[in-house]
Amino acid sequence: MHAAATEAQSAALRTLLRSLGQIVLQPNAFTGACLLAAWLLTDGRLACAALMGAVAANVSALLAGYRDADTRAGLHGFNGALAGLAAFSFIADPATAAAVTILAATGTAWLLAPWSRWLRARGLGVCSSPCLIVTWLWLPTMTSATSPASAVPLHVHGAAQWSSGVLASLAQTGFAPGALAGLLVLIGIAAASRRHALGALSGAALASAAHLLLGASTGSFDAGLLGFNGALTALALVDCGVMPMLGGVALAVVLQAAAADFGWPVMTAPFVLATWCMQRLLQRVTRRAIAAEPAQRTKRASPITTPATRAN
């Protein structure tokens, strides 16, 4: 009995940590532990928010009868964790933030099934869209939302400052501040996939550079606010090839820059929209290639006309 209870507790802990790891698209418990360490080292409130949201979403998924395999992989908990992180980032009062976290995380879990079915029918992934939808529903009622930083003239960054800003971008994928948190996130991603870690670094660096060239605030760069959508987009598309990944990162930059001009709190919406656009584009390219294949086979199989054949 004691062994069974211990095993159940261990499985529950792994599920919780995988839910956190899925924030950076890694179904890995160690990745989740690295994100948790990043929050604990920088802001304990964020750690509580992520854990609270993930637990609420996973319990809601269990009550809704969702597939256990998906729950164990962290697919039902990570949007809840993100909803909690958003609540504690935008709401100053801890009690209000905690209440919103539980309600929002539960909402992401109940929204997930019908919304994911609709997206799958169109060949699209869920990403962090449930968190975005739920957060946008309550965010207009709050007055403590952060405003975008004002632009300052672009200046050349040193290697240390550049590295710090890029790592801070990785930290911002989980709403955490600072290069140390970003380094922990990078270690967690690399433990699951070195390819994905390289993609995340490349996406964060390219997106940050592009935003700076477009005149974005250097303060925003130092805080990691310029590169996190690029990092997430690269993570989502790195397995599709270099060109789709670069195209997705470029599109995420354009969308984030456009939203910043209007002062919209888009969070990870540029990542989600850029990923969806590239997924649709890849589907069209694949369909055209499949449609063209029979014609190519027919062309290759057609008999070669020889002089003797023409004479006959």
C-alpha angles and dihedrals in degrees: 000000000000091000092050091050091049091050091049091050091049091050091049091051092050090049091051093048092046088053088058092044091054088066085079091035095258118125089206127123093209090054089053091049090053091052090048090051090050091055094045092052095048109026124358091199090067091052090052091046094052094045093046093049095045093049093048092049094046093049090049090050090051092051090047091055097242120168112286092217091058091046092050089050089057095246094127098044107046097073088051090052090050090049089055092048090050092049094052091044096053102031119068099194109080095209093051091045091052092050092048090047093058094044094044094045090050089049092053090052095051092044093049100077101052093035094050091048090054091048095045090054086062096043095252132132125234096231111163095323096117090056091048093050095048094043093050089054094061102026096081089060092060125077099196097077112134120249123224118268117254118252122256129188115285116251133178115271123218120235093258094049091045093051091047092051094048092049089047087056089058089050091053090061083079097033090255122139129228144030094271091059089047091052090053090050090050091050090051093051092046090052088060098037130351088199091057091046091054090047092051092050092047093047093049093047095046094046092047092050092048093050092049090051088051089056102261121163116277087214088061089050092052089050091052095243095127102057110036096088089049091051093051093045091051090049091052095048106030092098090054093064140273098281096051089047093051092044091051093049091050091050092048089054092052093048094047092047091050092049091048090058089060095041095240118161093229096160106179097350093109089056093049096046094044091050092049092049092051092046091053091047092051090049091054092048091049093049092050091049091051092047092050094048098078090052090051092049091049091050092050092046096049113112118257112243110233129192089253091054092051091050091055 
